[in-house]
Amino acid sequence: MPRIAGIDIPENKKIYYALQYVHGIGAKFARDILAEAKVDGDLRAKDVDDQAAARISAIIDATFLVEGALRRQVSQNVQRLKDIKSYRGDRHRKGLPTRGQRTRSNSRTRKGKRKTVAGKKGVKG
Protein backbone atom coordinates (compact mmCIF):
# COMPACT_ATOMS: atom_id res chain seq x y z
CA MET A 1 0.00 0.00 0.00
CA PRO A 2 1.36 3.44 -0.86
CA ARG A 3 1.75 5.93 1.96
CA ILE A 4 0.85 9.57 1.56
CA ALA A 5 1.35 11.96 4.49
CA GLY A 6 2.08 8.92 6.68
CA ILE A 7 -1.25 7.27 5.89
CA ASP A 8 -1.82 4.07 3.91
CA ILE A 9 -4.09 4.58 0.91
CA PRO A 10 -5.58 1.90 -1.37
CA GLU A 11 -3.24 1.21 -4.28
CA ASN A 12 -5.69 -0.02 -6.94
CA LYS A 13 -7.87 3.08 -6.89
CA LYS A 14 -7.27 6.27 -8.82
CA ILE A 15 -5.19 8.70 -6.77
CA TYR A 16 -8.08 11.20 -6.75
CA TYR A 17 -10.28 8.70 -4.89
CA ALA A 18 -7.46 7.16 -2.85
CA LEU A 19 -6.66 10.57 -1.31
CA GLN A 20 -10.22 10.76 -0.04
CA TYR A 21 -9.49 7.79 2.25
CA VAL A 22 -7.46 10.21 4.38
CA HIS A 23 -9.65 11.61 7.17
CA GLY A 24 -10.07 15.32 6.50
CA ILE A 25 -9.64 15.22 2.71
CA GLY A 26 -12.75 15.19 0.55
CA ALA A 27 -13.38 15.54 -3.16
CA LYS A 28 -12.62 19.27 -3.38
CA PHE A 29 -9.41 19.13 -1.36
CA ALA A 30 -8.23 16.04 -3.27
CA ARG A 31 -8.75 17.91 -6.55
CA ASP A 32 -6.92 21.00 -5.20
CA ILE A 33 -3.99 18.94 -3.89
CA LEU A 34 -3.54 17.08 -7.20
CA ALA A 35 -3.71 20.33 -9.18
CA GLU A 36 -1.09 21.97 -6.94
CA ALA A 37 1.18 18.91 -7.10
CA LYS A 38 0.65 18.67 -10.88
CA VAL A 39 -0.42 15.01 -10.71
CA ASP A 40 -3.05 13.46 -13.01
CA GLY A 41 -6.04 12.33 -10.94
CA ASP A 42 -6.68 9.37 -13.24
CA LEU A 43 -3.39 7.66 -12.32
CA ARG A 44 -3.67 4.63 -10.05
CA ALA A 45 -2.16 5.18 -6.60
CA LYS A 46 0.42 2.43 -7.18
CA ASP A 47 1.56 4.16 -10.41
CA VAL A 48 2.32 7.51 -8.77
CA ASP A 49 6.11 7.95 -8.63
CA ASP A 50 7.96 8.76 -5.40
CA GLN A 51 8.55 12.41 -6.30
CA ALA A 52 4.85 13.04 -6.93
CA ALA A 53 3.93 11.22 -3.71
CA ALA A 54 6.44 13.36 -1.82
CA ARG A 55 4.94 16.54 -3.34
CA ILE A 56 1.43 15.43 -2.37
CA SER A 57 2.58 14.59 1.18
CA ALA A 58 4.33 17.94 1.52
CA ILE A 59 1.20 19.83 0.42
CA ILE A 60 -1.01 17.87 2.83
CA ASP A 61 1.40 18.37 5.76
CA ALA A 62 1.76 22.10 5.09
CA THR A 63 -1.87 22.93 4.36
CA PHE A 64 -4.32 20.51 5.97
CA LEU A 65 -5.16 19.16 9.39
CA VAL A 66 -5.73 15.42 8.82
CA GLU A 67 -6.24 12.13 10.65
CA GLY A 68 -5.31 12.13 14.37
CA ALA A 69 -4.74 15.87 14.70
CA LEU A 70 -8.12 16.62 13.09
CA ARG A 71 -9.94 14.07 15.25
CA ARG A 72 -8.25 15.50 18.34
CA GLN A 73 -9.25 19.06 17.41
CA VAL A 74 -12.88 18.08 16.79
CA SER A 75 -13.10 16.24 20.12
CA GLN A 76 -11.52 19.22 21.90
CA ASN A 77 -14.10 21.53 20.28
CA VAL A 78 -16.95 19.29 21.47
CA GLN A 79 -15.39 19.04 24.94
CA ARG A 80 -15.13 22.85 25.11
CA LEU A 81 -18.85 23.13 24.29
CA LYS A 82 -19.61 20.64 27.07
CA ASP A 83 -17.35 22.45 29.57
CA ILE A 84 -18.96 25.85 29.04
CA LYS A 85 -22.38 24.18 29.31
CA SER A 86 -23.66 25.63 26.05
CA TYR A 87 -26.89 24.43 24.48
CA ARG A 88 -24.92 22.52 21.82
CA GLY A 89 -22.73 21.00 24.52
CA ASP A 90 -25.82 19.76 26.37
CA ARG A 91 -27.14 18.20 23.16
CA HIS A 92 -23.80 16.45 22.64
CA ARG A 93 -23.87 15.22 26.24
CA LYS A 94 -27.41 13.83 25.84
CA GLY A 95 -26.62 12.27 22.45
CA LEU A 96 -29.24 14.30 20.57
CA PRO A 97 -28.95 16.30 17.32
CA THR A 98 -27.11 19.58 17.84
CA ARG A 99 -28.27 21.58 14.82
CA GLY A 100 -31.97 22.13 15.39
CA GLN A 101 -33.41 19.02 13.73
CA ARG A 102 -36.73 17.68 14.97
CA THR A 103 -36.57 14.68 17.29
CA ARG A 104 -40.20 13.71 17.64
CA SER A 105 -40.27 11.50 14.56
CA ASN A 106 -36.67 11.28 13.32
CA SER A 107 -33.07 11.40 14.66
CA ARG A 108 -32.76 7.63 15.12
CA THR A 109 -29.05 7.80 14.31
CA ARG A 110 -28.31 10.02 17.30
CA LYS A 111 -30.89 8.56 19.70
CA GLY A 112 -30.10 4.91 18.96
CA LYS A 113 -32.44 1.92 18.92
CA ARG A 114 -36.03 2.56 19.97
CA LYS A 115 -36.82 2.17 23.66
CA THR A 116 -40.47 1.29 24.13
CA VAL A 117 -42.28 3.26 26.82
CA ALA A 118 -45.22 1.36 28.33
CA GLY A 119 -48.60 3.09 28.47
CA LYS A 120 -47.53 6.16 26.56
CA LYS A 121 -49.99 6.06 23.67
CA GLY A 122 -53.57 5.21 24.48
CA VAL A 123 -54.71 6.58 27.82
CA LYS A 124 -58.49 6.21 27.67
CA GLY A 125 -60.96 7.39 30.03
Sequence and secondary structure as in RCSB ss.txt:
>XXXX:A:sequence
MPRIAGIDIPENKKIYYALQYVHGIGAKFARDILAEAKVDGDLRAKDVDDQAAARISAIIDATFLVEGALRRQVS
QNVQRLKDIKSYRGDRHRKGLPTRGQRTRSNSRTRKGKRKTVAGKKGVKG
>XXXX:A:secstr
  EETTEE  SSSBHHHHGGGSTT  HHHHHHHHHHHT  TTSBGGGS HHHHHHHHHHHHHH   HHHHHHHHH
HHHHHHHHTT HHHHHHHHT  SSS   SS  HHHH S    TT S    
